[in-house]
Amino acid sequence: MQWTVRFVEQLERIDPRNLSRENQVDYALLKHALQAQLWRLRELREWEWNPLIYTGLAGDAIHGLMSRDFAPQNVRLKNAAERLAQFPRFLEQVRNTLVVNRIPTVHAKTAVAQNRGILKILDHTVRPLMADLPKAEREQLTLAIGVAEKAIRKHQTWLETEMLSHAKGEFRLGIELYEKKLTFALHSPLTRREIRDLAEQRVKNLHIEMYEIAKGLYSEQYPLTDFPEQPSDAFRRAVIRFGLEKANAETPKADEIVATAKRSVAMATDFIRKRDLVTIMPDPLDIIIMPEFQRGVSVAYCDAPGPLATGQKTFYAVSPIPAQWTQKQIRSHLREYNTRSLDVLTIHEAMPGHFLQLAHANRYKGILRHMFQSGVFVEGWAVYTESMMAEEGFRDHDPLLKLITLKWHLRDVTNAILDHAVHVDGISRNDAMRLLLEDAFQEEREAAGKWTRAQLTSAQLSTYFVGYLEHVAMRREAEKEWGDDFDLKTYHDKVLSFGSIPTQFVEALLHDREIPIPGAILQTSE
């Protein structure tokens, strides 16, 4: 912490007006990131009560080494052996750091499941490559694996007995911590109350938009139907559900979700290329089953290469259906992730969402912007591309795709409502499920998973809706300012060229305006 304090104090001595425009942006990003780090260390103190930090560190320590070919295989295996040898020390430090009675039960249960998955990394990514090593190096790695496995199993016993039985912490942040965390996460002038009001109004507007699409689908099947000029809310929802049922009926097989996602990527890439919507980078993309140590929070994610690994492989990871689920639960999941929904998921996570955006961002010449990315910009772009692809005619202007795209946007909006409701308002599980099932038309498995995610995370679920609002506003402003010269590909490439930075800085660079200079957010003194 003292290092961070000194760094912030040194940064305060710099007059950003003397810097180049690019460095003014970097100054603002660095200052914001350091101040956020100080707040997390002093007030949030997540290192005391969130065991998922450490399951992620342990898993990524090996998975990150072995999943990408950034160095020769024997070098990466040697590094893996060195890291595995440190597992006993690391996991002992974890046990001494965590304050068990502060850990929420939901975090404890998730950590128990994720820690087991760390052993699978060794089986899937390290052991299959050992035969290629010279005998001495193979023996060293075998010894390190044994040391690590023993430490992981010891830690698993501690997690299941000591931690899980005493984990009684509160998962809700409360208004003070939540609002501060939201301020740092969003880097936006919008307040919690303003976001909530905008989201609640947007839910109503989306219901109207979805009704109009679903009404057309209903009329195709029942052409003699008379629709009321002013439909009741119940009538509107019933018609929407009719349309969604048509999409939900077309589901992938349980063991073909990854194969379906691969087809979606190919189809989306071909559409973007034909319509010339944005420059497609040549970076490799691998669609994989989500590693076990990362499951339990989201259904899918995009794992892009690090700041110094431009052009390396990106992973679009999809969580498999849990083995313990009933047939009813499996059916619920497949209905939620029907074929069109997987198309939207692919747009969001891969093409032209996270994968393509981050491939552009990693080509920015300055490393600092790669280190301190704006989650609002990243998630906002991914959500924006969902609607943009539908508007541009993806799947031949398919009305069911448009309906599912609106449902996905409805998910993003209710994410923000749920985020606030969980951590500030104290919403119950029943009321949260009612919001997700009735207002957002989600299937039971999706809603149950989102309730878990809302407990495990905070502020992040608001970034989707806020980011979408900012991206839409930024494009409208560019269309207005550029007039007849506006070109969608030119606009997209330019927006993505500055890295993953808050939209306020993108707008300043895009339109050659003054760079917003931040004031002090937190005092740096102890």
C-alpha positions as CSV (number, residue, x, y, z in Angstrom):
1,M,0.0,0.0,0.0
2,Q,2.8,2.4,0.8
3,W,4.2,2.0,-2.7
4,T,0.8,3.0,-4.2
5,V,0.5,6.0,-1.9
6,R,4.0,7.2,-2.9
7,F,3.2,6.7,-6.6
8,V,-0.1,8.7,-6.3
9,E,1.8,11.5,-4.5
10,Q,4.4,11.6,-7.2
11,L,1.7,11.6,-9.9
12,E,0.0,14.6,-8.2
13,R,3.2,16.6,-8.8
14,I,2.8,16.3,-12.5
15,D,0.9,19.0,-14.4
16,P,-1.0,17.0,-17.0
17,R,-1.4,20.2,-19.1
18,N,2.2,19.9,-20.0
19,L,1.7,16.4,-21.4
20,S,0.8,15.3,-25.0
21,R,-2.9,14.5,-25.5
22,E,-2.2,10.8,-25.6
23,N,-0.2,11.1,-22.3
24,Q,-3.0,13.2,-20.7
25,V,-5.3,10.2,-21.2
26,D,-2.8,7.8,-19.8
27,Y,-2.2,10.1,-16.8
28,A,-5.9,10.1,-16.1
29,L,-6.1,6.3,-16.4
30,L,-3.2,5.7,-14.2
31,K,-4.4,8.1,-11.5
32,H,-7.8,6.6,-11.5
33,A,-6.5,3.1,-11.3
34,L,-4.1,3.9,-8.4
35,Q,-6.8,5.7,-6.4
36,A,-9.1,2.8,-7.0
37,Q,-6.4,0.4,-5.8
38,L,-5.9,2.4,-2.6
39,W,-9.6,2.3,-1.9
40,R,-9.8,-1.4,-2.5
41,L,-6.9,-2.0,-0.1
42,R,-8.1,0.4,2.6
43,E,-11.9,0.1,2.6
44,L,-13.1,-2.8,0.5
45,R,-10.4,-5.2,1.8
46,E,-11.6,-8.0,-0.5
47,W,-8.3,-9.8,0.1
48,E,-9.6,-10.7,3.5
49,W,-13.0,-12.2,2.5
50,N,-13.0,-13.3,-1.1
51,P,-11.4,-16.7,-1.7
52,L,-12.1,-16.6,-5.4
53,I,-9.2,-14.1,-5.8
54,Y,-6.9,-16.9,-4.8
55,T,-8.5,-19.8,-6.8
56,G,-8.1,-17.6,-9.8
57,L,-4.5,-16.8,-9.1
58,A,-3.6,-20.4,-8.5
59,G,-5.4,-21.6,-11.6
60,D,-4.1,-18.9,-13.9
61,A,-0.6,-19.4,-12.7
62,I,-0.5,-22.7,-14.6
63,H,-3.3,-22.3,-17.1
64,G,-1.9,-18.9,-18.3
65,L,1.5,-20.4,-18.9
66,M,0.4,-23.5,-20.8
67,S,-2.6,-22.3,-22.8
68,R,-0.6,-19.9,-25.2
69,D,2.5,-20.5,-27.2
70,F,4.3,-17.3,-26.1
71,A,7.5,-19.2,-25.4
72,P,8.9,-22.6,-26.3
73,Q,7.1,-25.5,-24.7
74,N,10.1,-26.7,-22.6
75,V,10.5,-23.1,-21.3
76,R,6.9,-22.9,-20.2
77,L,7.0,-26.3,-18.6
78,K,10.2,-25.3,-16.7
79,N,8.3,-22.2,-15.5
80,A,5.3,-24.3,-14.6
81,A,7.5,-26.5,-12.4
82,E,9.0,-23.5,-10.6
83,R,5.5,-22.1,-9.9
84,L,4.1,-25.5,-8.8
85,A,6.9,-25.8,-6.3
86,Q,5.6,-22.6,-4.7
87,F,2.0,-23.8,-4.2
88,P,2.5,-24.9,-0.6
89,R,3.8,-21.5,0.5
90,F,1.2,-19.6,-1.5
91,L,-1.8,-21.6,-0.3
92,E,-0.5,-21.4,3.3
93,Q,-0.4,-17.6,2.9
94,V,-4.0,-17.7,1.6
95,R,-5.2,-19.5,4.7
96,N,-3.4,-17.1,6.9
97,T,-4.8,-14.1,5.0
98,L,-8.5,-14.9,4.7
99,V,-10.6,-13.9,7.7
100,V,-12.9,-16.9,7.7
101,N,-15.9,-15.5,9.4
102,R,-16.0,-12.6,6.9
103,I,-16.3,-14.9,3.9
104,P,-19.8,-15.1,2.5
105,T,-21.2,-18.6,2.2
106,V,-21.8,-18.2,-1.6
107,H,-18.1,-17.3,-2.1
108,A,-17.0,-20.2,0.1
109,K,-19.1,-22.8,-1.9
110,T,-17.8,-21.5,-5.2
111,A,-14.2,-21.6,-4.0
112,V,-14.6,-25.2,-2.9
113,A,-15.7,-26.1,-6.5
114,Q,-13.1,-24.0,-8.3
115,N,-10.2,-25.3,-6.2
116,R,-10.9,-28.8,-7.3
117,G,-10.6,-27.7,-10.9
118,I,-7.0,-26.6,-10.4
119,L,-6.0,-30.3,-10.3
120,K,-7.6,-30.7,-13.7
121,I,-5.3,-28.1,-15.2
122,L,-2.3,-30.3,-14.5
123,D,-4.0,-33.3,-16.1
124,H,-5.1,-31.4,-19.2
125,T,-2.3,-29.0,-19.9
126,V,0.9,-30.2,-18.2
127,R,1.0,-34.0,-18.0
128,P,0.3,-34.6,-21.7
129,L,3.5,-32.6,-22.6
130,M,5.9,-34.2,-20.1
131,A,7.0,-37.0,-22.4
132,D,8.8,-34.5,-24.6
133,L,11.1,-33.3,-21.8
134,P,14.6,-34.6,-21.1
135,K,14.7,-37.0,-18.2
136,A,16.1,-34.6,-15.6
137,E,13.6,-31.9,-16.4
138,R,10.7,-34.5,-16.5
139,E,11.7,-35.7,-13.1
140,Q,11.9,-32.2,-11.7
141,L,8.4,-31.4,-13.1
142,T,7.0,-34.7,-11.8
143,L,8.3,-33.8,-8.3
144,A,6.8,-30.3,-8.5
145,I,3.4,-31.7,-9.6
146,G,3.4,-34.0,-6.6
147,V,4.2,-31.1,-4.3
148,A,1.5,-28.9,-5.8
149,E,-1.1,-31.7,-5.8
150,K,-0.5,-32.4,-2.1
151,A,-0.8,-28.7,-1.3
152,I,-4.0,-28.3,-3.3
153,R,-5.6,-31.3,-1.6
154,K,-4.6,-30.0,1.8
155,H,-6.1,-26.6,0.9
156,Q,-9.2,-28.4,-0.3
157,T,-9.6,-30.0,3.0
158,W,-9.3,-26.6,4.7
159,L,-11.8,-25.1,2.4
160,E,-14.4,-27.8,3.0
161,T,-13.9,-28.0,6.7
162,E,-12.6,-24.9,8.3
163,M,-13.7,-22.2,5.8
164,L,-17.0,-23.6,4.6
165,S,-18.3,-24.3,8.1
166,H,-17.4,-20.9,9.5
167,A,-18.1,-18.7,6.4
168,K,-20.9,-16.4,7.7
169,G,-19.9,-13.1,6.0
170,E,-22.3,-10.7,4.4
171,F,-22.3,-10.8,0.6
172,R,-24.1,-7.5,0.2
173,L,-21.7,-4.5,0.1
174,G,-24.1,-1.9,1.5
175,I,-24.7,1.5,0.1
176,E,-21.4,3.2,1.1
177,L,-19.0,0.6,-0.3
178,Y,-21.2,-0.1,-3.3
179,E,-21.4,3.5,-4.4
180,K,-17.7,4.0,-4.1
181,K,-17.0,0.8,-6.0
182,L,-19.5,1.8,-8.7
183,T,-17.8,5.2,-9.0
184,F,-14.4,3.6,-9.7
185,A,-15.9,0.8,-11.9
186,L,-17.8,3.2,-14.2
187,H,-15.6,6.2,-14.4
188,S,-18.8,8.0,-15.3
189,P,-20.8,11.0,-14.0
190,L,-23.9,8.8,-13.7
191,T,-25.1,8.1,-10.2
192,R,-26.5,4.9,-8.8
193,R,-30.0,6.4,-8.6
194,E,-29.8,7.8,-12.2
195,I,-28.7,4.4,-13.5
196,R,-31.6,2.7,-11.7
197,D,-34.1,5.2,-13.1
198,L,-32.8,4.9,-16.6
199,A,-32.8,1.1,-16.4
200,E,-36.4,0.9,-15.1
201,Q,-37.6,3.1,-17.9
202,R,-35.6,1.1,-20.4
203,V,-37.3,-2.1,-19.3
204,K,-40.7,-0.6,-20.2
205,N,-39.5,0.6,-23.6
206,L,-37.9,-2.8,-24.4
207,H,-41.2,-4.5,-23.6
208,I,-42.9,-2.3,-26.1
209,E,-40.3,-3.0,-28.8
210,M,-40.4,-6.7,-28.1
211,Y,-44.2,-6.7,-28.3
212,E,-44.2,-5.1,-31.8
213,I,-41.8,-7.8,-33.1
214,A,-43.7,-10.7,-31.4
215,K,-47.0,-9.3,-32.6
216,G,-45.9,-9.7,-36.2
217,L,-44.9,-13.3,-35.5
218,Y,-48.2,-14.0,-33.8
219,S,-50.1,-12.5,-36.8
220,E,-48.3,-14.8,-39.2
221,Q,-49.6,-17.8,-37.3
222,Y,-53.0,-16.3,-36.3
223,P,-53.8,-13.7,-39.1
224,L,-57.3,-13.0,-37.8
225,T,-56.3,-11.8,-34.4
226,D,-57.4,-8.3,-33.4
227,F,-54.8,-6.6,-31.2
228,P,-55.9,-3.9,-28.8
229,E,-54.7,-0.4,-29.5
230,Q,-53.6,-0.1,-25.8
231,P,-52.7,-3.6,-24.7
232,S,-52.5,-4.3,-21.0
233,D,-49.1,-5.2,-19.6
234,A,-50.3,-8.9,-19.1
235,F,-51.4,-9.1,-22.8
236,R,-48.1,-7.6,-24.0
237,R,-46.1,-10.0,-22.0
238,A,-48.1,-13.0,-23.2
239,V,-47.5,-12.0,-26.9
240,I,-43.8,-11.5,-26.2
241,R,-43.6,-15.0,-24.6
242,F,-45.3,-16.4,-27.7
243,G,-42.4,-15.0,-29.9
244,L,-39.7,-16.2,-27.5
245,E,-41.2,-19.7,-27.5
246,K,-40.6,-19.9,-31.2
247,A,-36.9,-19.1,-30.7
248,N,-36.6,-21.3,-27.6
249,A,-37.8,-24.3,-29.7
250,E,-34.6,-24.3,-31.8
251,T,-31.9,-25.4,-29.4
252,P,-28.5,-27.0,-29.8
253,K,-27.8,-30.5,-28.4
254,A,-26.4,-30.5,-24.9
255,D,-23.0,-31.7,-26.2
256,E,-22.9,-29.4,-29.2
257,I,-22.8,-26.0,-27.7
258,V,-19.2,-25.4,-28.5
259,A,-19.7,-26.7,-32.1
260,T,-22.7,-24.4,-32.4
261,A,-20.6,-21.4,-31.1
262,K,-17.9,-22.2,-33.7
263,R,-20.5,-22.0,-36.5
264,S,-21.8,-18.7,-35.1
265,V,-18.3,-17.2,-35.1
266,A,-17.8,-18.3,-38.8
267,M,-21.2,-16.8,-39.8
268,A,-20.7,-13.6,-37.9
269,T,-17.2,-13.1,-39.3
270,D,-18.4,-13.7,-42.9
271,F,-21.3,-11.2,-42.4
272,I,-18.9,-8.5,-41.0
273,R,-16.5,-9.1,-43.9
274,K,-19.2,-8.9,-46.5
275,R,-20.8,-5.8,-45.1
276,D,-17.3,-4.2,-44.3
277,L,-18.5,-3.2,-40.8
278,V,-15.1,-3.1,-39.0
279,T,-11.5,-4.3,-39.7
280,I,-11.1,-7.9,-38.8
281,M,-7.7,-8.6,-37.1
282,P,-5.9,-11.9,-38.0
283,D,-5.4,-13.0,-34.4
284,P,-6.3,-16.6,-33.6
285,L,-9.4,-17.4,-31.7
286,D,-10.0,-20.7,-29.9
287,I,-13.4,-21.7,-28.7
288,I,-13.1,-24.0,-25.7
289,I,-14.9,-25.6,-22.8
290,M,-14.4,-23.3,-19.8
291,P,-11.7,-24.6,-17.4
292,E,-13.2,-26.0,-14.2
293,F,-11.4,-23.6,-11.9
294,Q,-13.1,-20.6,-13.6
295,R,-16.7,-22.0,-13.6
296,G,-19.5,-20.9,-11.3
297,V,-19.7,-17.1,-12.1
298,S,-20.7,-16.7,-15.8
299,V,-21.8,-18.9,-18.7
300,A,-19.0,-17.7,-21.0
301,Y,-16.1,-15.3,-21.2
302,C,-13.5,-14.0,-23.5
303,D,-9.9,-14.5,-22.4
304,A,-7.7,-12.2,-24.5
305,P,-3.8,-12.3,-24.4
306,G,-2.0,-10.0,-22.1
307,P,-0.6,-6.5,-22.7
308,L,2.7,-7.8,-24.1
309,A,1.3,-10.7,-26.2
310,T,-0.2,-9.0,-29.2
311,G,-1.3,-11.6,-31.8
312,Q,-1.4,-14.5,-29.3
313,K,-4.5,-16.8,-29.1
314,T,-7.7,-15.5,-27.5
315,F,-10.1,-18.0,-25.8
316,Y,-13.8,-17.8,-26.1
317,A,-14.8,-20.1,-23.3
318,V,-18.2,-21.7,-22.8
319,S,-19.2,-23.4,-19.6
320,P,-20.4,-27.0,-20.0
321,I,-23.7,-28.1,-18.6
322,P,-23.1,-29.3,-15.0
323,A,-23.2,-33.1,-14.6
324,Q,-25.5,-32.9,-11.6
325,W,-28.3,-31.0,-13.4
326,T,-31.6,-32.7,-14.0
327,Q,-33.1,-33.1,-17.4
328,K,-35.5,-30.2,-16.6
329,Q,-32.6,-28.0,-15.7
330,I,-30.7,-28.9,-18.8
331,R,-33.8,-28.1,-20.9
332,S,-34.1,-24.7,-19.2
333,H,-30.5,-23.9,-20.0
334,L,-30.8,-25.0,-23.7
335,R,-33.9,-22.9,-24.1
336,E,-32.1,-19.9,-22.8
337,Y,-29.1,-20.5,-25.0
338,N,-31.1,-21.5,-28.1
339,T,-29.4,-21.2,-31.5
340,R,-30.2,-17.5,-31.9
341,S,-29.2,-16.8,-28.4
342,L,-25.8,-18.5,-29.0
343,D,-25.5,-16.2,-32.1
344,V,-25.9,-13.2,-29.8
345,L,-23.5,-14.7,-27.2
346,T,-20.9,-15.1,-30.0
347,I,-21.4,-11.5,-31.2
348,H,-20.8,-10.3,-27.6
349,E,-17.9,-12.5,-26.6
350,A,-16.1,-12.9,-30.0
351,M,-17.1,-11.3,-33.2
352,P,-17.3,-8.3,-33.3
353,G,-17.5,-8.0,-29.5
354,H,-14.7,-8.7,-27.0
355,F,-12.3,-10.7,-29.2
356,L,-12.2,-8.2,-32.0
357,Q,-12.3,-5.1,-29.8
358,L,-9.4,-6.3,-27.6
359,A,-7.5,-7.4,-30.7
360,H,-7.7,-3.8,-31.9
361,A,-6.9,-2.4,-28.4
362,N,-3.8,-4.5,-28.1
363,R,-2.4,-2.8,-31.1
364,Y,-2.3,0.6,-29.5
365,K,1.3,1.6,-29.1
366,G,1.2,2.5,-25.4
367,I,1.4,-0.4,-22.8
368,L,-0.3,1.5,-20.0
369,R,-3.7,1.5,-21.7
370,H,-3.5,-2.2,-22.0
371,M,-2.9,-2.5,-18.3
372,F,-5.8,-0.3,-17.1
373,Q,-8.8,-1.1,-19.3
374,S,-12.3,0.4,-18.8
375,G,-14.8,-2.4,-18.2
376,V,-17.5,0.0,-19.2
377,F,-16.0,0.6,-22.6
378,V,-15.3,-3.1,-23.1
379,E,-18.7,-4.4,-22.1
380,G,-20.5,-1.4,-23.6
381,W,-18.9,-2.2,-27.0
382,A,-19.9,-5.8,-26.8
383,V,-23.5,-4.9,-26.0
384,Y,-23.6,-2.2,-28.7
385,T,-22.4,-4.7,-31.3
386,E,-25.3,-7.0,-30.5
387,S,-27.9,-4.4,-31.6
388,M,-25.6,-3.1,-34.4
389,M,-25.4,-6.6,-36.0
390,A,-29.2,-7.0,-35.8
391,E,-29.7,-3.5,-37.3
392,E,-27.3,-4.3,-40.2
393,G,-29.3,-7.4,-41.1
394,F,-27.4,-10.3,-39.6
395,R,-29.3,-13.6,-40.3
396,D,-31.2,-11.8,-43.1
397,H,-33.1,-9.5,-40.8
398,D,-34.6,-12.5,-39.0
399,P,-37.3,-11.2,-36.6
400,L,-36.6,-13.9,-34.1
401,L,-32.9,-12.9,-33.9
402,K,-34.1,-9.3,-33.4
403,L,-36.4,-10.4,-30.6
404,I,-33.6,-12.4,-28.9
405,T,-31.2,-9.5,-29.3
406,L,-33.7,-7.3,-27.5
407,K,-34.1,-9.9,-24.8
408,W,-30.3,-9.9,-24.4
409,H,-30.4,-6.1,-24.0
410,L,-33.2,-6.6,-21.5
411,R,-30.8,-8.9,-19.6
412,D,-28.2,-6.1,-19.5
413,V,-30.7,-3.6,-18.2
414,T,-32.0,-5.9,-15.5
415,N,-28.4,-6.7,-14.6
416,A,-27.9,-3.1,-13.5
417,I,-31.2,-3.1,-11.6
418,L,-30.2,-6.4,-9.9
419,D,-26.7,-5.2,-9.1
420,H,-28.1,-2.2,-7.2
421,A,-31.0,-4.2,-5.6
422,V,-28.7,-6.9,-4.2
423,H,-26.0,-4.7,-2.7
424,V,-28.0,-1.7,-1.6
425,D,-31.7,-2.6,-1.4
426,G,-31.3,-6.0,0.1
427,I,-33.6,-7.7,-2.4
428,S,-34.5,-11.3,-1.6
429,R,-33.8,-14.3,-3.8
430,N,-37.6,-14.7,-4.6
431,D,-37.9,-11.0,-5.7
432,A,-34.7,-11.2,-7.7
433,M,-36.0,-14.4,-9.5
434,R,-39.3,-12.6,-10.1
435,L,-37.5,-9.7,-11.8
436,L,-35.4,-12.0,-14.0
437,L,-38.2,-14.5,-14.8
438,E,-41.1,-12.1,-15.3
439,D,-39.6,-8.8,-16.4
440,A,-36.6,-10.1,-18.3
441,F,-38.2,-13.4,-19.6
442,Q,-35.3,-15.5,-18.6
443,E,-35.4,-19.2,-18.1
444,E,-35.0,-20.6,-14.6
445,R,-31.4,-21.8,-14.9
446,E,-30.2,-18.4,-16.3
447,A,-32.0,-16.5,-13.5
448,A,-30.6,-18.8,-10.8
449,G,-27.1,-18.4,-12.2
450,K,-27.5,-14.6,-12.3
451,W,-28.6,-14.5,-8.7
452,T,-25.4,-16.3,-7.8
453,R,-23.3,-14.0,-9.9
454,A,-24.9,-10.9,-8.4
455,Q,-23.9,-12.2,-4.9
456,L,-20.3,-13.0,-6.0
457,T,-19.7,-9.7,-7.9
458,S,-20.6,-6.1,-7.4
459,A,-20.6,-3.0,-9.7
460,Q,-19.6,-5.2,-12.8
461,L,-23.1,-6.0,-13.7
462,S,-23.9,-2.3,-14.1
463,T,-21.1,-1.8,-16.7
464,Y,-23.1,-3.5,-19.6
465,F,-26.0,-1.0,-19.5
466,V,-24.0,2.1,-18.7
467,G,-21.4,1.1,-21.4
468,Y,-24.2,0.6,-24.0
469,L,-25.7,4.0,-23.2
470,E,-22.3,5.6,-23.7
471,H,-21.5,3.8,-27.0
472,V,-24.9,4.6,-28.5
473,A,-24.6,8.3,-27.5
474,M,-21.1,8.5,-28.9
475,R,-22.1,7.1,-32.2
476,R,-25.1,9.4,-32.5
477,E,-22.8,12.4,-31.8
478,A,-20.4,11.2,-34.5
479,E,-23.2,10.7,-37.0
480,K,-24.4,14.3,-36.3
481,E,-20.9,15.8,-36.4
482,W,-19.6,14.0,-39.4
483,G,-22.9,14.2,-41.4
484,D,-22.7,12.8,-44.9
485,D,-19.1,11.8,-44.3
486,F,-20.1,9.3,-41.6
487,D,-19.0,5.7,-42.5
488,L,-19.7,2.9,-40.1
489,K,-16.4,1.0,-40.6
490,T,-14.3,4.2,-40.4
491,Y,-16.2,5.1,-37.2
492,H,-15.8,1.6,-35.6
493,D,-12.0,1.4,-36.5
494,K,-11.4,4.9,-35.1
495,V,-13.3,4.2,-31.8
496,L,-11.4,0.9,-31.3
497,S,-8.0,2.5,-32.2
498,F,-7.5,4.3,-28.8
499,G,-7.5,1.2,-26.6
500,S,-10.0,0.2,-24.0
501,I,-10.5,3.6,-22.4
502,P,-13.5,5.3,-20.9
503,T,-15.8,6.8,-23.6
504,Q,-15.2,10.4,-22.3
505,F,-11.6,10.1,-23.5
506,V,-12.6,8.3,-26.7
507,E,-14.9,11.2,-27.6
508,A,-12.2,13.8,-26.8
509,L,-9.7,12.1,-29.1
510,L,-12.3,11.3,-31.7
511,H,-13.5,14.9,-32.0
512,D,-10.2,16.6,-31.1
513,R,-11.6,18.1,-27.9
514,E,-9.9,19.0,-24.6
515,I,-8.9,15.9,-22.6
516,P,-10.9,15.6,-19.3
517,I,-8.4,16.0,-16.4
518,P,-9.4,14.2,-13.2
519,G,-9.3,15.8,-9.8
520,A,-8.5,14.0,-6.6
521,I,-10.9,11.2,-5.9
522,L,-9.4,10.1,-2.7
523,Q,-6.9,11.5,-0.2
524,T,-3.6,9.6,-0.3
525,S,-2.6,10.1,3.3
526,E,-3.1,7.4,5.8
